[in-house]
């Protein structure tokens, strides 16, 4: 027992154990990510296949997709091609799982002991992040890991500066990686500027601003001037309307954050919902709650709400959801979960803040009730995500290896996409 206590007391052992626990949580929510790993959508169609057919290792990194660079996905494609193709999906999924756990572990580090002094509070926030409901689309796949990196980028922005060289390298590396892995740097840079101005610490954080500024201008140049054929954004009708907006906001964020899929569907199939009255009422109430948080909370939580909802609003302006129907109509039905991941997180964290900090009893009761629903009416039924259909990737790999050099083989990958690959 004494030996066991000594092991637990060691801070490095504690870090390893917590990291393993968090990894187990991620894996337990969709075990097929490791039991029979498969390529997920763009992971195979773009990132692996383009790295496979590239003339050299670096060529894919110079090609933006959807008008911006997606470096983390390119890294996955490059690493996947260093190994046998049969191991590529598990390499992709392993990187995705690491990046999913990274924000939780980073928030538990001493870097945040001044912002949130109590370790158990940081632990609960990390758990809430890992256990968010309705986040299957961003779970354990590399193509949507950019959303996890966006959170890492935000956490680095608000983290107090460290004099340790290891932390400085960590900050610069992941800020650059996150900034070069999606459009989120367009929102992160102004958020960082506001935060550093508020803290009167431009001089202290100049290195972070420099890294963010570099990624910002590279991505801006890519967005404005680099045109790459293929993978263009849909030109389908947007379908914007006030009712659709409130259905998307209320159903996919305010309600789906705390209730399981079945209960959410029950609500969104009610006549009072379809008429538009209920989503508007829920939406106005949710906005009022967030308004109170923006009024009373500390600067870091305020900026989290602003950062996540700016990204959400930008996604509403130019979503990539459906090729066959108006975008907002499709999203109002609960699809495109990646767009709701970050605002869901800030909503749940805001409810937690209200529970412990709200000055009005009603707000405390509401937050407590909502979080009770999150645990007992949400997680209890939606802990595990639906497993993907097993396309027997290992069998397809054998067939691919039996083809002749120069022949094309079409893999069937999740979620029913085709990945053509010409054997080299």
C-alpha positions as CSV (number, residue, x, y, z in Angstrom):
1,X,0.0,0.0,0.0
2,X,2.8,2.4,0.9
3,X,4.5,1.6,-2.5
4,X,1.2,2.3,-4.3
5,X,0.8,5.6,-2.5
6,X,4.4,6.6,-3.5
7,X,3.6,5.8,-7.1
8,X,0.4,7.9,-7.0
9,X,2.2,10.7,-5.3
10,X,4.7,11.0,-8.2
11,X,3.4,13.8,-10.4
12,X,4.6,12.1,-13.6
13,X,2.9,8.8,-12.8
14,X,-0.3,10.8,-12.0
15,X,-0.1,12.5,-15.4
16,X,0.3,9.2,-17.2
17,X,-2.6,7.6,-15.2
18,X,-4.9,10.5,-15.9
19,X,-3.9,10.5,-19.6
20,X,-4.6,6.8,-19.9
21,X,-8.0,7.3,-18.1
22,X,-8.9,10.0,-20.6
23,X,-7.8,7.9,-23.5
24,X,-10.0,5.0,-22.2
25,X,-13.0,7.4,-22.0
26,X,-12.4,8.5,-25.7
27,X,-12.0,4.9,-26.9
28,X,-15.0,3.6,-24.8
29,X,-17.3,6.0,-26.6
30,X,-16.5,4.3,-29.9
31,X,-14.4,1.2,-29.5
32,X,-14.4,0.4,-33.2
33,X,-11.9,3.3,-33.6
34,X,-9.3,0.8,-32.4
35,X,-10.9,-2.6,-32.7
36,X,-11.4,-2.4,-36.5
37,X,-10.0,1.0,-37.6
38,X,-11.1,2.4,-40.9
39,X,-10.5,5.6,-42.9
40,X,-13.2,8.2,-42.2
41,X,-14.4,10.3,-45.2
42,X,-11.7,12.8,-46.1
43,X,-9.1,10.9,-44.1
44,X,-9.0,8.4,-46.9
45,X,-10.4,10.3,-49.9
46,X,-8.0,13.3,-49.5
47,X,-5.4,13.0,-46.9
48,X,-4.2,9.4,-47.3
49,X,-4.7,9.0,-51.1
50,X,-3.2,12.4,-52.0
51,X,-0.1,11.6,-49.9
52,X,0.1,8.2,-51.5
53,X,0.0,9.5,-55.0
54,X,2.3,12.6,-54.3
55,X,5.6,12.9,-56.0
56,X,7.4,13.5,-52.7
57,X,6.8,13.8,-49.0
58,X,6.3,17.6,-48.9
59,X,4.1,18.1,-52.0
60,X,0.7,17.7,-50.2
61,X,1.6,20.2,-47.5
62,X,1.7,22.9,-50.1
63,X,-1.9,22.3,-51.3
64,X,-4.8,23.9,-49.4
65,X,-8.2,22.3,-49.3
66,X,-11.5,24.1,-49.1
67,X,-9.4,27.3,-49.6
68,X,-7.2,26.9,-46.5
69,X,-4.3,24.7,-45.4
70,X,-5.2,21.7,-43.2
71,X,-1.7,20.7,-41.9
72,X,-2.7,18.3,-39.2
73,X,-4.6,16.1,-41.7
74,X,-1.6,16.3,-44.1
75,X,0.6,15.1,-41.3
76,X,-1.7,12.1,-40.8
77,X,-1.5,11.3,-44.5
78,X,2.3,11.6,-44.5
79,X,2.7,9.4,-41.4
80,X,0.2,6.9,-42.7
81,X,2.2,6.5,-45.9
82,X,5.4,5.7,-44.0
83,X,3.8,2.5,-42.8
84,X,2.0,-0.3,-44.6
85,X,-1.5,0.7,-45.8
86,X,-3.0,-1.8,-43.4
87,X,-1.8,0.3,-40.4
88,X,-2.8,3.7,-41.9
89,X,-6.3,3.9,-40.3
90,X,-5.0,3.2,-36.8
91,X,-2.3,5.8,-37.3
92,X,-5.0,8.3,-38.3
93,X,-7.2,7.4,-35.4
94,X,-4.4,7.4,-32.8
95,X,-3.4,10.9,-33.8
96,X,-7.0,12.0,-33.5
97,X,-7.4,10.4,-30.1
98,X,-4.2,12.1,-28.9
99,X,-5.5,15.5,-30.1
100,X,-8.8,14.8,-28.5
101,X,-7.2,14.2,-25.1
102,X,-4.6,17.0,-25.4
103,X,-6.9,20.0,-24.4
104,X,-8.1,18.1,-21.4
105,X,-4.6,17.3,-20.2
106,X,-3.3,20.8,-21.0
107,X,-6.1,22.3,-18.9
108,X,-5.1,20.1,-16.0
109,X,-1.5,21.3,-16.1
110,X,-0.1,23.9,-13.6
111,X,-0.4,26.5,-16.4
112,X,-4.1,27.0,-15.4
113,X,-3.7,26.8,-11.6
114,X,-4.0,30.6,-11.4
115,X,-7.1,30.8,-13.6
116,X,-8.8,27.8,-11.9
117,X,-7.0,27.2,-8.7
118,X,-8.9,24.1,-7.6
119,X,-7.7,21.0,-9.4
120,X,-11.0,19.1,-9.1
121,X,-12.7,22.0,-10.9
122,X,-10.3,21.7,-13.8
123,X,-10.8,18.0,-13.8
124,X,-14.6,18.3,-14.0
125,X,-14.2,20.8,-16.9
126,X,-11.9,18.3,-18.7
127,X,-14.4,15.5,-18.1
128,X,-17.3,17.6,-19.4
129,X,-15.3,18.4,-22.5
130,X,-14.5,14.7,-23.2
131,X,-18.1,13.6,-22.5
132,X,-19.9,16.2,-24.6
133,X,-23.1,14.9,-26.2
134,X,-23.7,14.7,-29.9
135,X,-20.0,15.1,-30.9
136,X,-19.6,11.8,-32.9
137,X,-18.6,13.7,-36.0
138,X,-15.5,15.2,-34.3
139,X,-14.7,12.0,-32.3
140,X,-11.6,9.9,-33.0
141,X,-11.2,10.9,-36.7
142,X,-8.4,13.1,-38.0
143,X,-10.3,15.0,-40.6
144,X,-12.2,16.8,-37.8
145,X,-9.3,17.0,-35.4
146,X,-8.9,20.6,-36.4
147,X,-11.8,21.5,-34.2
148,X,-9.9,20.0,-31.2
149,X,-6.8,21.9,-32.2
150,X,-8.9,25.1,-32.3
151,X,-9.6,24.6,-28.6
152,X,-5.9,24.0,-27.9
153,X,-5.2,27.2,-29.7
154,X,-7.7,29.1,-27.4
155,X,-6.3,27.5,-24.3
156,X,-2.8,28.6,-25.2
157,X,-4.0,32.1,-25.8
158,X,-5.5,32.4,-22.3
159,X,-2.8,30.4,-20.4
160,X,-0.5,32.5,-18.2
161,X,3.0,32.8,-19.7
162,X,5.6,30.3,-18.6
163,X,9.3,30.9,-18.4
164,X,10.1,27.3,-19.1
165,X,11.5,26.7,-22.5
166,X,9.5,23.5,-22.9
167,X,6.2,25.3,-22.5
168,X,7.4,28.0,-24.9
169,X,8.1,25.4,-27.5
170,X,4.8,23.7,-26.8
171,X,2.9,27.0,-27.2
172,X,4.6,28.1,-30.4
173,X,4.4,24.6,-32.0
174,X,0.7,24.0,-31.3
175,X,-0.3,27.6,-32.1
176,X,1.3,27.3,-35.5
177,X,-0.1,23.7,-36.1
178,X,-3.6,24.8,-35.1
179,X,-3.4,28.0,-37.1
180,X,-2.3,26.1,-40.2
181,X,-5.0,23.4,-39.8
182,X,-8.1,25.3,-40.5
183,X,-9.7,28.7,-40.6
184,X,-10.0,29.2,-36.8
185,X,-7.0,31.5,-36.7
186,X,-9.1,34.2,-38.3
187,X,-11.1,34.3,-35.0
188,X,-8.2,33.4,-32.6
189,X,-6.0,36.3,-33.5
190,X,-8.5,39.0,-32.6
191,X,-9.5,37.1,-29.5
192,X,-5.8,36.9,-28.5
193,X,-5.4,40.7,-29.1
194,X,-8.4,41.4,-26.9
195,X,-7.2,39.2,-24.2
196,X,-3.6,40.5,-24.2
197,X,-4.9,44.1,-24.3
198,X,-7.2,43.4,-21.4
199,X,-4.4,41.9,-19.4
200,X,-2.0,44.6,-20.5
201,X,0.5,42.0,-21.6
202,X,1.3,42.6,-25.2
203,X,5.0,42.6,-24.5
204,X,4.8,39.3,-22.5
205,X,2.8,37.5,-25.2
206,X,4.5,38.9,-28.3
207,X,5.8,35.5,-29.3
208,X,2.3,34.0,-29.4
209,X,0.9,37.0,-31.3
210,X,3.8,36.6,-33.8
211,X,3.0,32.9,-34.4
212,X,-0.7,33.6,-34.7
213,X,-0.1,36.5,-37.1
214,X,2.1,34.3,-39.3
215,X,-0.6,31.6,-39.5
216,X,-3.3,34.3,-40.0
217,X,-1.6,35.8,-43.1
218,X,-0.7,32.5,-44.7
219,X,-4.3,31.3,-44.3
220,X,-5.6,34.6,-45.5
221,X,-3.4,34.5,-48.6
222,X,-4.5,30.9,-49.3
223,X,-8.2,31.9,-48.9
224,X,-7.9,34.9,-51.3
225,X,-5.4,33.8,-53.9
226,X,-4.8,30.1,-54.1
227,X,-7.3,28.2,-56.2
228,X,-7.0,24.4,-56.2
229,X,-9.4,22.3,-58.4
230,X,-11.5,19.8,-56.5
231,X,-13.2,19.8,-53.1
232,X,-14.8,23.1,-53.7
233,X,-17.5,24.3,-51.3
234,X,-21.1,23.5,-52.2
235,X,-23.1,26.2,-54.0
236,X,-26.4,24.8,-52.7
237,X,-29.0,27.2,-51.5
238,X,-28.4,28.4,-47.9
239,X,-32.1,28.3,-46.8
240,X,-31.5,30.9,-44.1
241,X,-34.5,32.0,-42.0
242,X,-35.2,33.1,-38.5
243,X,-37.0,29.9,-37.6
244,X,-34.2,27.8,-39.0
245,X,-31.7,29.8,-37.1
246,X,-33.4,29.1,-33.8
247,X,-34.0,25.5,-34.7
248,X,-30.3,25.1,-35.3
249,X,-29.2,27.0,-32.2
250,X,-31.8,25.6,-29.8
251,X,-32.0,22.1,-31.0
252,X,-28.3,21.4,-31.8
253,X,-26.7,23.4,-29.0
254,X,-28.9,24.3,-26.0
255,X,-31.0,21.1,-25.9
256,X,-28.7,18.5,-27.5
257,X,-25.9,19.5,-25.0
258,X,-27.9,18.2,-22.1
259,X,-30.3,15.6,-23.5
260,X,-29.7,12.3,-25.3
261,X,-30.5,11.9,-29.0
262,X,-33.9,10.2,-28.4
263,X,-35.2,12.9,-26.1
264,X,-34.0,15.6,-28.4
265,X,-35.7,14.0,-31.3
266,X,-38.9,13.7,-29.3
267,X,-38.8,17.5,-28.6
268,X,-37.9,18.4,-32.2
269,X,-40.8,16.4,-33.6
270,X,-43.4,18.2,-31.5
271,X,-45.9,20.4,-33.3
272,X,-44.9,23.3,-31.0
273,X,-41.4,22.9,-32.2
274,X,-42.2,22.6,-35.9
275,X,-44.4,25.7,-35.7
276,X,-41.3,27.6,-34.6
277,X,-42.6,28.8,-31.2
278,X,-40.6,26.4,-29.0
279,X,-37.2,26.8,-30.7
280,X,-37.6,30.6,-30.6
281,X,-38.5,30.5,-26.8
282,X,-35.6,28.1,-26.0
283,X,-33.2,30.2,-28.2
284,X,-34.1,33.5,-26.5
285,X,-33.8,32.0,-23.1
286,X,-30.4,30.4,-23.9
287,X,-29.1,33.7,-25.4
288,X,-30.2,35.5,-22.2
289,X,-28.3,33.0,-20.1
290,X,-25.2,33.5,-22.2
291,X,-25.7,37.2,-21.9
292,X,-25.6,36.9,-18.1
293,X,-22.4,34.9,-18.4
294,X,-20.8,37.5,-20.7
295,X,-21.8,40.2,-18.2
296,X,-20.6,38.6,-15.0
297,X,-18.0,36.0,-15.8
298,X,-14.2,36.5,-16.0
299,X,-12.5,37.6,-19.2
300,X,-11.4,34.0,-20.1
301,X,-14.9,32.5,-20.0
302,X,-16.3,35.5,-21.9
303,X,-13.8,35.1,-24.6
304,X,-14.5,31.3,-24.8
305,X,-18.2,32.1,-25.4
306,X,-17.3,34.8,-28.0
307,X,-14.7,32.6,-29.7
308,X,-16.9,29.5,-30.0
309,X,-20.0,31.3,-31.2
310,X,-18.1,33.4,-33.7
311,X,-17.0,30.2,-35.3
312,X,-20.6,28.9,-35.1
313,X,-22.0,32.0,-36.8
314,X,-19.3,31.9,-39.5
315,X,-20.3,28.2,-40.1
316,X,-23.9,29.3,-40.6
317,X,-22.8,31.9,-43.2
318,X,-20.9,29.3,-45.2
319,X,-21.7,25.7,-44.2
320,X,-20.7,22.6,-46.0
321,X,-23.5,20.4,-45.0
322,X,-25.7,19.1,-47.8
323,X,-25.3,18.7,-51.6
324,X,-29.0,18.0,-52.1
325,X,-31.0,20.4,-50.0
326,X,-30.8,23.9,-48.5
327,X,-28.0,24.0,-45.9
328,X,-30.0,25.4,-42.9
329,X,-32.9,23.0,-43.5
330,X,-30.4,20.2,-43.3
331,X,-28.7,21.6,-40.2
332,X,-32.0,22.2,-38.5
333,X,-32.5,18.5,-38.5
334,X,-29.4,17.9,-36.4
335,X,-26.8,17.2,-39.0
336,X,-23.2,18.7,-39.3
337,X,-22.3,18.1,-35.6
338,X,-18.8,19.5,-36.0
339,X,-20.3,23.0,-36.2
340,X,-21.9,22.7,-32.8
341,X,-19.0,21.1,-30.9
342,X,-17.3,24.3,-29.7
343,X,-20.5,26.3,-28.8
344,X,-21.7,23.2,-26.9
345,X,-18.6,23.2,-24.9
346,X,-18.9,26.8,-23.9
347,X,-22.6,26.3,-23.1
348,X,-21.8,23.4,-20.7
349,X,-18.9,25.3,-19.1
350,X,-21.2,28.3,-18.7
351,X,-23.8,26.2,-16.9
352,X,-21.0,24.9,-14.6
353,X,-19.9,28.5,-13.9
354,X,-23.5,29.5,-13.2
355,X,-23.9,26.6,-10.7
356,X,-21.1,27.8,-8.6
357,X,-21.1,31.6,-9.2
358,X,-24.6,32.8,-10.1
359,X,-26.0,35.4,-7.7
360,X,-29.6,34.5,-8.5
361,X,-31.2,31.4,-7.0
362,X,-33.2,30.8,-10.2
363,X,-30.0,30.6,-12.3
364,X,-28.3,28.3,-9.8
365,X,-31.4,25.9,-9.9
366,X,-31.6,26.1,-13.7
367,X,-27.8,25.3,-14.1
368,X,-28.0,22.5,-11.6
369,X,-31.1,21.0,-13.3
370,X,-29.5,21.3,-16.8
371,X,-26.3,19.6,-15.6
372,X,-28.3,16.9,-13.9
373,X,-30.1,16.3,-17.2
374,X,-26.7,16.2,-18.9
375,X,-25.4,13.4,-16.7
376,X,-28.6,11.3,-16.1
377,X,-30.7,12.0,-19.2
378,X,-27.8,12.5,-21.6
379,X,-24.7,10.6,-20.8
380,X,-26.5,7.6,-19.3
381,X,-28.1,7.0,-22.7
382,X,-25.6,8.5,-25.1
383,X,-22.2,7.6,-23.6
384,X,-21.3,5.4,-26.6
385,X,-21.6,6.7,-30.2
386,X,-22.9,4.4,-32.9
387,X,-20.2,2.2,-34.3
388,X,-19.4,2.6,-38.0
389,X,-20.4,-0.1,-40.5
390,X,-17.5,-2.5,-40.8
391,X,-16.3,-2.4,-44.4
392,X,-13.6,-5.0,-43.6
393,X,-10.7,-2.8,-44.4
394,X,-8.1,-5.6,-43.9
395,X,-9.8,-7.7,-46.5
396,X,-9.8,-4.8,-49.0
397,X,-6.1,-4.2,-48.3
398,X,-5.4,-7.9,-49.3
399,X,-7.3,-7.4,-52.5
400,X,-5.5,-4.1,-53.2
401,X,-2.1,-5.8,-52.7
402,X,-3.0,-8.5,-55.2
403,X,-3.7,-5.9,-57.9
404,X,-1.0,-5.0,-60.5
405,X,1.1,-1.9,-60.3
406,X,-0.8,0.9,-62.2
407,X,-4.2,-0.7,-61.6
408,X,-6.9,1.3,-59.7
409,X,-8.6,-0.3,-56.7
410,X,-11.6,1.4,-55.0
411,X,-11.8,1.1,-51.3
412,X,-15.2,1.4,-49.5
413,X,-14.7,3.6,-46.4
414,X,-16.8,5.2,-43.8
415,X,-19.5,6.7,-44.2
416,X,-20.0,4.8,-47.4
417,X,-17.6,6.8,-49.5
418,X,-15.3,5.5,-52.2
419,X,-11.5,5.9,-52.0
420,X,-9.9,5.1,-55.4
421,X,-6.2,4.3,-55.2
422,X,-3.9,3.5,-58.1
423,X,-1.3,1.0,-56.9
424,X,2.3,2.1,-57.1
